[in-house]
Structure formats: C-alpha cells, structure tokens
Amino acid sequence: MSLYEHIFLARPDVTQQQVEALVEQYKGIIETGGGKVTKIEPWGIKSLAYRIRKNRKAHFTLLNIDAPPAALAEVERLQRINEDVLRSLTIRVEELEEGQSVMLQKRDRDDRRDRDGGGFERGGRFDRGDRGDRGDRGPRRDRPRDDIETEASEEN
C-alpha cells in the first residue's frame, strides 16, 4: 500500500462537528477500501491566501493515510462532489510523519510566545535600550528646511 498526506479545506460556515463527520465518512471509505488513517490533525480555521469560492477562511484538516490508490481516489471523488469541501491536496510520501505536524508545532510555539509576554525579552527590536545623544550627527532631517537655515544663520 502507498502512504499519503491528504489535506482538505472545508467551508468556514460549517461547524467543527460537521468537519469531524466528514473526516469519519472519509475514514470509513478508506477502511472499506483496505487502508487505514494513521493520523488526523484538525488545524482549525485559517485564513486563505486568496478567495476560494468567495471564502476568505477555511477549516484545515490533515489526514495521514496508508491505503491503496483506489480507496484514495474514491475519497477525492466524493470531496469534489461535496459542496462543503473547498479544496483538497494529496501528496504521496515515502514515510509518514510521527508526532505533530509543523503547523501544530507552530501553533504551540505561538501560544507559548503569547503566554510569555510577546517575546520582548528574546532579543528583538525592543531590547536596544536608550540610544543616547545624537551628538555629532548634525540636525534632524525631519524638521522643515527653513528651521535649519534659521539655526545656521543664528550660529554665524
């Protein structure tokens, strides 16, 4: 049997329970076709890079599948018919990932950063401290030119 990573996008106005029902339906079809679903990862509602059928967001779900090609072809056929599924993508892989996918790892990392205070203490732009006096750098350029000329004439 072949190994696949399958992602499908469901409309944002369907509930999470309806998305889970779709997953169970597709899982049943794969199992009756002689395969098995090794991992199911609901990624939640995410923004799309561009509109798909007038939708800006979608429910993303990843399935790791070990099945014959005929079973997966049937799932893809049913997804093309279903109005709740916006898009799907199937990729054949050499081996399936164990543990969390990169998307869930990113979400966990973002959640930790939000909990810890936004990352100000991690060496970003906000830890530079006071830059000190401008000293020998001359007048600021964001002031109008007539102010600079007035200062220059006052100094002479």
Secondary structure as a PSIPRED ss2 file (coil, helix, strand):
# PSIPRED VFORMAT (PSIPRED V4.0)

   1 M C   1.000  0.000  0.000
   2 S E   0.000  0.000  1.000
   3 L E   0.000  0.000  1.000
   4 Y E   0.000  0.000  1.000
   5 E E   0.000  0.000  1.000
   6 H E   0.000  0.000  1.000
   7 I E   0.000  0.000  1.000
   8 F E   0.000  0.000  1.000
   9 L E   0.000  0.000  1.000
  10 A E   0.000  0.000  1.000
  11 R C   1.000  0.000  0.000
  12 P C   1.000  0.000  0.000
  13 D C   1.000  0.000  0.000
  14 V C   1.000  0.000  0.000
  15 T C   1.000  0.000  0.000
  16 Q H   0.000  1.000  0.000
  17 Q H   0.000  1.000  0.000
  18 Q H   0.000  1.000  0.000
  19 V H   0.000  1.000  0.000
  20 E H   0.000  1.000  0.000
  21 A H   0.000  1.000  0.000
  22 L H   0.000  1.000  0.000
  23 V H   0.000  1.000  0.000
  24 E H   0.000  1.000  0.000
  25 Q H   0.000  1.000  0.000
  26 Y H   0.000  1.000  0.000
  27 K H   0.000  1.000  0.000
  28 G H   0.000  1.000  0.000
  29 I H   0.000  1.000  0.000
  30 I H   0.000  1.000  0.000
  31 E H   0.000  1.000  0.000
  32 T H   0.000  1.000  0.000
  33 G C   1.000  0.000  0.000
  34 G C   1.000  0.000  0.000
  35 G C   1.000  0.000  0.000
  36 K E   0.000  0.000  1.000
  37 V E   0.000  0.000  1.000
  38 T E   0.000  0.000  1.000
  39 K E   0.000  0.000  1.000
  40 I E   0.000  0.000  1.000
  41 E E   0.000  0.000  1.000
  42 P E   0.000  0.000  1.000
  43 W E   0.000  0.000  1.000
  44 G E   0.000  0.000  1.000
  45 I E   0.000  0.000  1.000
  46 K E   0.000  0.000  1.000
  47 S E   0.000  0.000  1.000
  48 L E   0.000  0.000  1.000
  49 A E   0.000  0.000  1.000
  50 Y E   0.000  0.000  1.000
  51 R E   0.000  0.000  1.000
  52 I E   0.000  0.000  1.000
  53 R C   1.000  0.000  0.000
  54 K C   1.000  0.000  0.000
  55 N E   0.000  0.000  1.000
  56 R E   0.000  0.000  1.000
  57 K E   0.000  0.000  1.000
  58 A E   0.000  0.000  1.000
  59 H E   0.000  0.000  1.000
  60 F E   0.000  0.000  1.000
  61 T E   0.000  0.000  1.000
  62 L E   0.000  0.000  1.000
  63 L E   0.000  0.000  1.000
  64 N E   0.000  0.000  1.000
  65 I E   0.000  0.000  1.000
  66 D E   0.000  0.000  1.000
  67 A E   0.000  0.000  1.000
  68 P C   1.000  0.000  0.000
  69 P H   0.000  1.000  0.000
  70 A H   0.000  1.000  0.000
  71 A H   0.000  1.000  0.000
  72 L H   0.000  1.000  0.000
  73 A H   0.000  1.000  0.000
  74 E H   0.000  1.000  0.000
  75 V H   0.000  1.000  0.000
  76 E H   0.000  1.000  0.000
  77 R H   0.000  1.000  0.000
  78 L H   0.000  1.000  0.000
  79 Q H   0.000  1.000  0.000
  80 R H   0.000  1.000  0.000
  81 I H   0.000  1.000  0.000
  82 N C   1.000  0.000  0.000
  83 E C   1.000  0.000  0.000
  84 D C   1.000  0.000  0.000
  85 V E   0.000  0.000  1.000
  86 L E   0.000  0.000  1.000
  87 R E   0.000  0.000  1.000
  88 S E   0.000  0.000  1.000
  89 L E   0.000  0.000  1.000
  90 T E   0.000  0.000  1.000
  91 I E   0.000  0.000  1.000
  92 R E   0.000  0.000  1.000
  93 V E   0.000  0.000  1.000
  94 E C   1.000  0.000  0.000
  95 E C   1.000  0.000  0.000
  96 L C   1.000  0.000  0.000
  97 E C   1.000  0.000  0.000
  98 E C   1.000  0.000  0.000
  99 G C   1.000  0.000  0.000
 100 Q C   1.000  0.000  0.000
 101 S C   1.000  0.000  0.000
 102 V H   0.000  1.000  0.000
 103 M H   0.000  1.000  0.000
 104 L H   0.000  1.000  0.000
 105 Q H   0.000  1.000  0.000
 106 K H   0.000  1.000  0.000
 107 R H   0.000  1.000  0.000
 108 D H   0.000  1.000  0.000
 109 R H   0.000  1.000  0.000
 110 D H   0.000  1.000  0.000
 111 D H   0.000  1.000  0.000
 112 R H   0.000  1.000  0.000
 113 R H   0.000  1.000  0.000
 114 D H   0.000  1.000  0.000
 115 R H   0.000  1.000  0.000
 116 D C   1.000  0.000  0.000
 117 G C   1.000  0.000  0.000
 118 G C   1.000  0.000  0.000
 119 G C   1.000  0.000  0.000
 120 F H   0.000  1.000  0.000
 121 E H   0.000  1.000  0.000
 122 R H   0.000  1.000  0.000
 123 G C   1.000  0.000  0.000
 124 G C   1.000  0.000  0.000
 125 R H   0.000  1.000  0.000
 126 F H   0.000  1.000  0.000
 127 D H   0.000  1.000  0.000
 128 R C   1.000  0.000  0.000
 129 G C   1.000  0.000  0.000
 130 D C   1.000  0.000  0.000
 131 R C   1.000  0.000  0.000
 132 G C   1.000  0.000  0.000
 133 D C   1.000  0.000  0.000
 134 R C   1.000  0.000  0.000
 135 G H   0.000  1.000  0.000
 136 D H   0.000  1.000  0.000
 137 R H   0.000  1.000  0.000
 138 G C   1.000  0.000  0.000
 139 P C   1.000  0.000  0.000
 140 R C   1.000  0.000  0.000
 141 R C   1.000  0.000  0.000
 142 D C   1.000  0.000  0.000
 143 R C   1.000  0.000  0.000
 144 P C   1.000  0.000  0.000
 145 R H   0.000  1.000  0.000
 146 D H   0.000  1.000  0.000
 147 D H   0.000  1.000  0.000
 148 I H   0.000  1.000  0.000
 149 E H   0.000  1.000  0.000
 150 T H   0.000  1.000  0.000
 151 E H   0.000  1.000  0.000
 152 A H   0.000  1.000  0.000
 153 S H   0.000  1.000  0.000
 154 E H   0.000  1.000  0.000
 155 E H   0.000  1.000  0.000
 156 N C   1.000  0.000  0.000
